[in-house]
Amino acid sequence: MKRILLSVPHMGGLEQGFVADAFASNWMSTVGPNVTAFEHEFGDRLGVTAVALVSGTAAIHLGLRALGADPEIRSSARV
């Protein structure tokens, strides 16, 4: 069976530079100057406060909490 790739990875010179900077500065985490800069630039562009999250699950959780949903939401283990 042929695999269907949703997104073919691509890393050009600009991306390689960002990765090299992250390693050189030891900011390989969910925090740091690049994440903070992204949040500020994205938020400024949309005129809102933006928060970068680690996963889609974290984004759904935060969105539901912001809407006032019960933190004890039950769902399938295969989400």
BELDA-V238188 format. One record per pair of residues at least 24 apart in sequence whose ideal C-beta (glycine too) atoms are under 10 Angstrom apart, sorted by sequence separation. I is the first residue (numbers start at 1). J is the second residue. D is the distance in whole Angstrom. If there is no record, write none. Layout:
# BELDA-V238188
i->I j->J d->D
i->I j->J d->D
This chain:
# BELDA-V238188
i->30 j->54 d->5
i->29 j->54 d->10
i->30 j->55 d->10
i->30 j->58 d->9
